[in-house]
């Protein structure tokens, strides 16, 4: 929209409308942010599980896969191919 092509009175109205709308948008956004922070503070803490519930026949395959790809172990031990002298995680 070419605001410069409009008459002076209309330019003033359009600028005021955009200014007011922008102010309202920021006010509403701030209120939503405050509600989000209050909701986050009010949430109760839930401990996430820290193990896999795998049947015994699948647990062996998961442990073997950890040994191959170097992922964190399923059974809680150190990866079999980890270098104990390495400082890398």
Protein Blocks (a to p, Z undefined) as FASTA:
>chain_A
ZZklpcfklmmmmmmmmmmmmmmmmmmmmmmmmmmmmmmmmpccddddfbdcddfklmmm
mmmmmmmnopacfklpacfkbcfkbcbZZ
